[in-house]
Amino acid sequence: QVQLVESGGGLVQPGGSLRLSCAASGSMFSILVMGWYRQVPGKQRDLVASITNGGRARYADSVKGRFTISRENAKNTVYLQMNSLKPEDTAVYYCNAVSGNYDIFWGQGTQVTVSS
């Protein structure tokens, strides 16, 4: 089992920045990919960014050039640096981890609100 705890959400003005953190614990040896998803009410949960154990990252087109995902393996922590935030980035952001057996783990989510 893997436990994921997100932090760093909040209210920010358009054009501002936030950094989300996801602290992982448990059977981390089995985890191959970690990522961030987001969801707004009434819509599906969509991938924002993911990063492999080898450091390969991929991003949703809507956040390329504005968001950066990174991981600090020694701390079992994944970050999402979000710059140039837009109102349409408003959502609940969820941390995600996928094991080599394709088990999927989720955090509890953290709210990000971009509004003036």
C-alpha positions in Angstrom: 0.0 0.0 0.0 1.0 3.6 -0.7 -0.3 6.7 1.1 -0.3 10.1 -0.5 -0.8 13.4 1.2 -1.1 16.6 -0.8 -0.5 20.1 0.4 0.0 23.6 -1.0 -3.3 24.4 -2.5 -5.1 27.7 -1.9 -6.4 30.9 -3.4 -4.3 32.8 -5.9 -4.9 35.7 -8.3 -4.6 35.1 -12.1 -1.0 35.2 -13.1 0.2 34.0 -9.7 2.0 30.9 -8.7 1.5 28.0 -6.3 3.6 24.9 -5.6 1.8 21.7 -4.7 3.6 18.9 -2.7 2.7 15.2 -2.5 4.4 13.3 0.3 4.3 9.5 -0.3 4.8 6.7 2.2 4.5 3.0 2.2 5.6 0.5 -0.4 7.3 3.1 -2.6 9.7 0.5 -4.1 6.8 -0.6 -6.3 5.9 2.8 -7.7 6.9 3.5 -11.3 5.0 6.7 -12.1 3.7 9.6 -10.0 1.5 12.4 -11.2 -1.0 15.1 -10.7 -4.6 15.1 -11.9 -7.3 17.7 -11.5 -11.1 17.6 -11.4 -13.9 20.2 -11.5 -17.4 19.4 -10.4 -19.3 17.4 -13.0 -16.3 16.6 -15.1 -13.8 13.7 -15.2 -10.5 13.7 -13.5 -7.8 14.7 -16.0 -4.1 14.2 -16.1 -2.1 17.4 -15.5 1.5 16.0 -15.4 3.3 12.8 -14.6 6.9 11.8 -14.0 8.5 8.4 -14.1 11.2 7.0 -11.8 13.7 7.9 -14.4 12.6 11.5 -14.4 10.7 11.5 -17.7 7.8 14.0 -17.5 4.8 14.7 -19.6 2.2 17.4 -19.4 -1.3 18.1 -20.6 -1.3 20.6 -23.5 -3.2 23.2 -21.4 -0.3 23.5 -18.8 2.8 23.1 -21.0 5.2 25.9 -20.4 3.5 27.0 -17.2 3.6 23.9 -14.9 6.6 21.9 -13.9 6.5 18.5 -12.2 9.5 17.3 -10.2 10.3 14.6 -7.7 12.7 14.4 -4.7 13.3 10.6 -4.3 15.1 10.9 -1.0 12.0 12.5 0.5 9.5 10.4 -1.5 7.9 13.7 -2.6 6.5 15.0 -5.9 6.0 18.7 -6.6 3.9 20.6 -9.1 5.1 24.1 -9.6 2.3 26.1 -11.2 3.1 29.5 -12.7 1.0 32.0 -14.7 -2.2 30.5 -13.2 -5.5 31.1 -15.0 -9.0 30.9 -13.7 -9.5 27.7 -15.7 -6.8 26.0 -13.6 -9.3 26.1 -10.7 -9.9 22.5 -9.6 -9.2 20.0 -6.9 -5.8 18.6 -7.6 -5.0 15.0 -6.8 -1.7 13.2 -6.4 -1.5 9.8 -8.1 0.9 6.9 -8.0 1.0 3.8 -10.2 2.8 0.6 -9.2 4.4 -2.0 -11.5 1.3 -4.1 -10.9 -0.8 -1.2 -12.1 -2.2 -0.6 -8.7 -3.4 3.0 -8.6 -3.2 5.1 -5.4 -4.8 8.6 -4.8 -4.3 11.3 -2.3 -7.3 13.2 -0.7 -7.0 16.2 -3.0 -6.2 19.8 -2.5 -8.2 22.8 -3.8 -6.7 25.3 -6.1 -8.7 28.4 -6.8 -7.5 31.1 -9.2 -9.6 34.2 -8.9 -9.3 37.9 -8.5 
